Amino acid sequence: MMPVEGQDLKSTPKGDVLVKLNLKARFFWEDMPYGLVILKDIGNIVGVSTPNITRNIIFHQRHMPVKYVNESTGELNRDIVTTKTGAPSAYGITTIE
């Protein structure tokens, strides 16, 4: 988050500062493809549902040009996951032995 421009941050009480989503934050560009998408992919591999991770990915990708998860099904977009993330399935890992 970052403060909305035009506020006098020195005289505005901390609880009253208006903020907006920082679309240039590292979270969007690094922690999504090399964090949450990896965890969701591992969940798929081991058969564990990850609804909270899916909701977070969907929320954030609405502000990004990349769509990691299909919003209607909650499934990973395999074309993106295997080419633009660090997900295990990108390296051929699809099962746990």
Backbone as CSV, one residue per row, in Angstrom:
resi,resn,N_x,N_y,N_z,CA_x,CA_y,CA_z,C_x,C_y,C_z
1,MET,0.849,-1.172,0.000,0.000,0.000,0.000,0.897,1.239,0.000
2,MET,0.360,2.306,-0.530,1.071,3.575,-0.527,0.064,4.713,-0.359
3,PRO,0.515,5.811,0.234,-0.405,6.928,0.458,-0.904,7.523,-0.858
4,VAL,-2.151,7.957,-0.861,-2.709,8.653,-2.011,-2.037,10.026,-2.078
5,GLU,-1.643,10.428,-3.279,-0.959,11.715,-3.455,-1.853,12.883,-3.061
6,GLY,-1.215,13.961,-2.612,-1.936,15.180,-2.287,-2.310,15.329,-0.829
7,GLN,-1.994,14.342,-0.006,-2.306,14.425,1.422,-1.152,15.094,2.163
8,ASP,-1.470,15.802,3.216,-0.439,16.361,4.082,-0.141,15.302,5.146
9,LEU,0.850,14.458,4.875,1.126,13.320,5.748,1.662,13.731,7.113
10,LYS,2.215,14.945,7.214,2.757,15.394,8.504,1.659,15.800,9.478
11,SER,0.535,16.290,8.958,-0.521,16.754,9.863,-1.741,15.819,9.907
12,THR,-1.786,14.806,9.044,-2.915,13.869,9.038,-2.649,12.755,10.043
13,PRO,-3.588,12.483,10.942,-3.399,11.370,11.884,-3.198,10.060,11.110
14,LYS,-2.346,9.188,11.650,-1.996,7.942,10.949,-3.212,7.140,10.517
15,GLY,-4.231,7.051,11.320,-5.415,6.279,10.984,-6.275,6.899,9.906
16,ASP,-6.028,8.155,9.579,-6.832,8.857,8.578,-6.136,9.002,7.231
17,VAL,-4.909,8.485,7.105,-4.184,8.582,5.839,-4.859,7.672,4.813
18,LEU,-5.154,8.222,3.648,-5.751,7.439,2.568,-4.647,6.708,1.823
19,VAL,-4.876,5.426,1.537,-3.866,4.623,0.837,-4.483,3.953,-0.388
20,LYS,-3.605,3.538,-1.304,-4.037,2.796,-2.490,-3.077,1.639,-2.705
21,LEU,-3.513,0.706,-3.509,-2.716,-0.470,-3.811,-1.500,-0.068,-4.632
22,ASN,-0.327,-0.514,-4.221,0.906,-0.213,-4.954,1.101,-1.271,-6.033
23,LEU,0.724,-0.944,-7.249,0.787,-1.899,-8.345,2.205,-2.161,-8.839
24,LYS,3.165,-1.417,-8.342,4.560,-1.637,-8.716,5.318,-2.411,-7.641
25,ALA,4.609,-2.876,-6.645,5.238,-3.566,-5.520,5.828,-4.900,-5.948
26,ARG,6.870,-5.273,-5.263,7.556,-6.540,-5.521,6.602,-7.725,-5.414
27,PHE,5.623,-7.644,-4.535,4.682,-8.743,-4.335,4.029,-9.170,-5.647
28,PHE,3.642,-8.198,-6.450,2.977,-8.524,-7.709,3.914,-9.225,-8.678
29,TRP,5.100,-8.727,-8.804,5.975,-9.152,-9.887,6.923,-10.279,-9.523
30,GLU,7.128,-10.548,-8.229,8.016,-11.636,-7.825,7.331,-12.647,-6.922
31,ASP,6.617,-12.193,-5.919,6.025,-13.115,-4.954,4.839,-13.890,-5.513
32,MET,4.201,-13.397,-6.538,3.109,-14.171,-7.145,3.674,-15.372,-7.915
33,PRO,4.511,-15.160,-8.943,4.980,-16.310,-9.724,5.979,-17.198,-8.991
34,TYR,6.690,-16.651,-8.005,7.701,-17.434,-7.296,7.349,-17.635,-5.827
35,GLY,6.066,-17.527,-5.512,5.577,-17.729,-4.151,4.241,-18.440,-4.167
36,LEU,3.170,-17.665,-4.306,1.825,-18.244,-4.228,1.532,-19.252,-5.338
37,VAL,2.009,-18.981,-6.554,1.753,-19.926,-7.643,2.479,-21.246,-7.375
38,ILE,3.685,-21.175,-6.825,4.421,-22.390,-6.480,3.662,-23.174,-5.415
39,LEU,3.183,-22.489,-4.384,2.438,-23.172,-3.327,1.151,-23.811,-3.854
40,LYS,0.443,-23.107,-4.732,-0.778,-23.675,-5.323,-0.436,-24.899,-6.157
41,ASP,0.646,-24.841,-6.919,1.051,-25.978,-7.746,1.445,-27.171,-6.880
42,ILE,2.153,-26.934,-5.799,2.503,-28.025,-4.877,1.230,-28.622,-4.287
43,GLY,0.278,-27.784,-3.915,-0.998,-28.277,-3.413,-1.691,-29.179,-4.428
44,ASN,-1.665,-28.772,-5.698,-2.253,-29.607,-6.751,-1.529,-30.951,-6.853
45,ILE,-0.224,-30.930,-6.772,0.567,-32.157,-6.911,0.270,-33.139,-5.785
46,VAL,0.147,-32.633,-4.558,-0.080,-33.531,-3.411,-1.562,-33.720,-3.089
47,GLY,-2.441,-33.071,-3.851,-3.875,-33.266,-3.665,-4.486,-32.485,-2.526
48,VAL,-3.917,-31.338,-2.209,-4.435,-30.490,-1.132,-5.096,-29.255,-1.741
49,SER,-6.294,-28.965,-1.325,-7.020,-27.794,-1.791,-6.384,-26.524,-1.222
50,THR,-6.297,-25.476,-2.029,-5.686,-24.216,-1.595,-6.612,-23.030,-1.912
51,PRO,-7.801,-22.998,-1.338,-8.758,-21.947,-1.696,-8.301,-20.536,-1.321
52,ASN,-7.620,-20.373,-0.207,-7.169,-19.029,0.179,-6.066,-18.530,-0.737
53,ILE,-5.168,-19.402,-1.120,-4.117,-19.029,-2.069,-4.753,-18.659,-3.403
54,THR,-5.724,-19.443,-3.836,-6.406,-19.170,-5.101,-7.082,-17.808,-5.062
55,ARG,-7.770,-17.492,-3.970,-8.420,-16.171,-3.841,-7.398,-15.047,-3.902
56,ASN,-6.253,-15.215,-3.253,-5.211,-14.185,-3.291,-4.663,-14.000,-4.700
57,ILE,-4.404,-15.092,-5.389,-3.891,-14.999,-6.757,-4.899,-14.290,-7.652
58,ILE,-6.163,-14.681,-7.557,-7.201,-14.061,-8.387,-7.310,-12.565,-8.097
59,PHE,-7.305,-12.184,-6.827,-7.386,-10.758,-6.482,-6.225,-9.984,-7.108
60,HIS,-5.027,-10.466,-6.930,-3.862,-9.731,-7.415,-3.735,-9.741,-8.935
61,GLN,-4.087,-10.844,-9.575,-3.936,-10.886,-11.027,-4.929,-9.972,-11.733
62,ARG,-5.970,-9.544,-11.046,-6.905,-8.579,-11.639,-6.213,-7.246,-11.908
63,HIS,-5.088,-7.024,-11.271,-4.331,-5.785,-11.447,-3.050,-6.024,-12.254
64,MET,-2.947,-7.196,-12.871,-1.744,-7.571,-13.605,-2.106,-7.987,-15.030
65,PRO,-1.153,-7.925,-15.945,-1.423,-8.400,-17.302,-1.322,-9.930,-17.423
66,VAL,-0.881,-10.611,-16.375,-0.704,-12.059,-16.394,-1.835,-12.713,-15.613
67,LYS,-2.400,-13.782,-16.142,-3.482,-14.507,-15.475,-2.985,-15.908,-15.134
68,TYR,-2.593,-16.103,-13.870,-2.054,-17.378,-13.411,-3.151,-18.411,-13.172
69,VAL,-4.330,-17.936,-12.777,-5.430,-18.820,-12.406,-6.669,-18.431,-13.202
70,ASN,-7.400,-19.438,-13.675,-8.682,-19.205,-14.323,-9.669,-18.800,-13.229
71,GLU,-10.237,-17.613,-13.343,-11.108,-17.094,-12.288,-12.384,-17.913,-12.097
72,SER,-12.884,-18.537,-13.120,-14.128,-19.285,-12.972,-13.908,-20.690,-12.411
73,THR,-12.775,-21.316,-12.727,-12.534,-22.683,-12.248,-11.545,-22.752,-11.090
74,GLY,-10.709,-21.736,-10.938,-9.687,-21.758,-9.895,-8.474,-22.597,-10.253
75,GLU,-8.449,-23.107,-11.482,-7.329,-23.938,-11.921,-6.191,-23.071,-12.458
76,LEU,-4.970,-23.558,-12.278,-3.809,-22.856,-12.800,-3.822,-22.847,-14.324
77,ASN,-3.404,-21.736,-14.902,-3.255,-21.621,-16.344,-1.926,-22.269,-16.704
78,ARG,-1.951,-23.482,-17.197,-0.742,-24.273,-17.449,0.221,-23.596,-18.416
79,ASP,-0.288,-22.873,-19.418,0.600,-22.198,-20.361,1.468,-21.156,-19.659
80,ILE,0.881,-20.431,-18.734,1.615,-19.401,-17.990,2.493,-20.046,-16.924
81,VAL,1.941,-20.987,-16.184,2.659,-21.610,-15.071,3.938,-22.298,-15.541
82,THR,3.875,-22.953,-16.681,5.054,-23.696,-17.136,6.092,-22.829,-17.843
83,THR,5.758,-21.575,-18.144,6.733,-20.724,-18.827,7.161,-19.494,-18.033
84,LYS,6.358,-19.049,-17.065,6.643,-17.777,-16.391,6.692,-17.862,-14.876
85,THR,6.811,-19.063,-14.313,6.848,-19.194,-12.857,7.901,-20.217,-12.460
86,GLY,8.088,-20.359,-11.169,8.998,-21.364,-10.643,8.266,-22.596,-10.152
87,ALA,7.038,-22.795,-10.615,6.217,-23.925,-10.159,6.877,-25.254,-10.515
88,PRO,6.786,-26.249,-9.633,7.401,-27.551,-9.895,6.938,-28.198,-11.199
89,SER,5.673,-28.004,-11.564,5.191,-28.604,-12.805,5.867,-27.992,-14.035
90,ALA,6.439,-26.804,-13.886,7.190,-26.198,-14.987,8.450,-27.000,-15.293
91,TYR,8.884,-27.803,-14.316,10.107,-28.604,-14.478,9.774,-30.087,-14.613
92,GLY,8.515,-30.392,-14.889,8.104,-31.763,-15.107,7.686,-32.529,-13.879
93,ILE,7.677,-31.886,-12.722,7.275,-32.574,-11.486,5.754,-32.496,-11.375
94,THR,5.108,-33.627,-11.503,3.654,-33.654,-11.439,3.115,-34.626,-10.400
95,THR,4.001,-35.426,-9.805,3.584,-36.351,-8.757,4.670,-36.446,-7.705
96,ILE,4.281,-36.901,-6.528,5.237,-37.163,-5.438,5.414,-38.664,-5.362
97,GLU,6.651,-39.095,-5.421,6.921,-40.541,-5.378,7.357,-40.988,-4.015
